[in-house]
Amino acid sequence: MEKLKTFLNWSSGKDCSMALQLLLDRSEVQVDQLFTTVSSANQRIGMHGLHESLLKQQANAIGLPLKIMYLPEKNEMETYNALMQEQMQVFLKNGFTHAAFGDIFLEDLKTYREAQLNKVGLKGLFPLWKKDTKSLLKEFVDKGFKAIVVAASGTFFEANFVGTEINDSFIDQLPSGVDPCGENGEFHTFCYDGPIFEHAVRFKKGKKVIRSYPNPEGEGELAFHFLDLKPIEST
């Protein structure tokens, strides 16, 4: 049986890591590449704030090639869609048939992704779709994954929350209304060890900063706390 040649949209966090684990367990799927978008202005991943130097070390520790698409500083939706369509065409020409995502329950996002993929003839895989997020987080920990919070919404958290490890007591630290997996964007993580890794990613904690962004759902701005992580080169 011919396997589904797949690339995984990679954000560096726990959800895409768990998605990769589940895909690797499926005999009909062949994950050949990780794909990430990075800001050309600061070489960091979107709302995770992770620098590409650590991202590359993470992909190396997993043992999969990484494709980075750089986004312009003024990243309008029209520009983003055009760049993504161009990159999807490249994947298609290279024999890929499927794109995988770590989405869990955001219906609008899934619909958008599938519509964009359909334009170029690719299909989507969503291995975490509709799983209970509390159970999913427990499974993540039970499987031996390790991750750290690198970004957190100021609406729900103080600065000291970034740097928190994902472990058995993590859910107990979350305020009421926060999804256990942060699926609504409440927090973001960096996964540095677990069954998908050939070796752990080594890093050290840097500075904590707070940044504000326009509120996409109304007036004013939203504050986000970030923890900068610095790579430690393997010896």
N, C-alpha and C positions, 0 to 999 in steps of 0.2 A: 504493500500500500504506500502510495506517495504521500509524504508528510506535508503538512501545511507550513510553508516557509514563512516565518513570522519575524517581525521586529517588534520590540517592546518599547512603548513610550515611557521613558525613564526620568523620574524626578529626583532620585537619590534616596527617597524615604521608605517607610515601612510598607505602604500599600503596594507600590510597584515591586518591592522585594518579595512580598508574599505572593503577588500575582506571578512573578517569575518562578517561584517554587512550585506553584500549582501547574503552571504550563509545562515545566520540566517533567512533571509526573504524568503528563498526558502523552501516550505513545504516538498519537497522530499529529502532534505539534513539534516543529523544529524551530527553536528560537535561535536565530543566527546573529542578531544585532540588537544593541540598545540605541535608542534615539532620544536626544535631549535638545531643547532650545536654550540658548544662553544669550544674555545681553552682550552686545558688542561694546557697550560703554564701560561696563565694569567686570565683564567675564564671570558673571554669577547667574545662577538659576533663579529666575522669577522670584516667587514669594518664599522660596527656601533660603535664598541668600547665600547658597553654597558656592564657593569659588571653583572654577573649572579644574584647577590643579588637583583638588581633592576628589572631584568627580572622576577624573581620569584614573587616579589611584584606585578608586572604588571599582571601576569597570575592569581594571587590570586584576584586581583581587578576585573578581567574579570569573574572569576568563572569557569574556565576550567582547568583541569589538564595539567601539562606541562611535556613533556618528553625531557630531554637534552641528546644529544649525544656528548661526548667529543672527540675532534680531537687532534691527536698528534702534537707536535711542528713542526716537519718536515712533513707537510701534502701533500705528493705527490698525484697526481690525481688518480693513481692506488690504493693507500691506501684509499683515500676518497671514491672511488667507491665501494671498497670491504666492508668498514664499513657501507656505506649506504645500500648496498644490504642485509647485515646481519640484519640491523634494519628494512628494509622494510619487510623482512620475518617475523619478530616478529609482526609487525602491521597486516600482513596478517593472522597469526595464531590467533590473538586476534579479528578477525572478521571484520577488516577494509577492505573496498572495494575501497575507493577513497582517493587520496591525493590532497589537494587544495593548490594553489599558488597565490601570488599577482602579477604575471607578467602581463605586459601590452602590449608590442609590440616587444620584442626581440625574433625573430623567432628561431634563433639557440638555445637559451636557452630552449624554449618550446619544441623543437624537442628532445633535449638531455634529458629533464625531462621525456617526454613520453616514450622514448626508454628505459630508466632505469627502469621506473615503469612496462613497458610491460614484462621485464625479470622475474618479480616475480608475475605477474598477477594482479597488481593494475592499476587503471585508474586515470587520472588527471582531476581536475576541475580548471578552470581559469576564475573566475567571473569578472575580470577586463579586460579581453582580448579585445584588439582593441578599447577600449574606448578612447575618446579624453582626453589627459592628462590635458589640461587646464580646461575642463569641470569637470573632475574627481576631481581635486583639489578644485574647487569651491563647488562641492557637498560635499566633505569632510568637508569643513568649515561650509557650510550651515546646515549640519546635527548635528553640535555641537561638532565635534571632536576637540581635542587640541593636538598639537604636537610641538616639538622643534627640531631644527637642531643640531645634535650631531657630524656630520662629514661632511667635505666639501673638494673638490678637490682644491689644491693650484693652479691648472691651471686656475681656474675661480674665486676663492674667496680669500680674505684676512682672517686673523684669526678672525676678528670681526664678520664674518658671522655666525660662530657656536654660538648657543644660540638664533638665530632668531626664533621667533614664526611663525607658519603657520597660517596666517589669511588672511583677504580680500586683504591686500596690498602686500602680499608675492610675487606674480608674478611680480609686478612692481620693485622688488628689484633684480630680476635675470638678469645677463648679457645676451647679445644676444647669442643664440646658446645653452643655457642651457634648458633642458626639464623641464616643470613646475613641474613634479613629480620626476625629477632626475632619470629617467628610465635608462639613460646611465651611471649611477654611479657618477653623478656630486656631489650629496649630499645625506646624509642619516638622518633619523629622529627617534625620540622616541615619541611614542603616549602615553599620560598619562591620557586622559579623553575623554568621548564621550558616545554615546548610547550603546556601547558594555560593558561599565564598570559599575560595581555595586557601585563603588566609585572611586574618582580620586586617582592616584598614587602620593604620596608626595615625593618630592626630592629637593635637593639643588644643585646649580651649583658649580663644582669644578674647577680644573685647565684646561687651554687650552694648548695643546701640538701639535707639528707637527712631523709627521713621514714620512719616505720615503720608497717606495716600488719599486721593479723592474718593469719597463714598460713592460706589457705583449704584447704590439704591436710594440716594437722597442727597441732602445738603451736607456740607461740612466735610470733615476728613476722618479717616480711620487710622489709628496708631497701631504700629506693630513693633514688637520687641524682636531683636535678632541677636544671636550668638555667633560670632565669627569663629570658624574652626580652621586651624592651620595644619597642613599635612606634615607628618614626620616621615622622612624618606626611609624606605626599607634598607636594611644593611645586608 
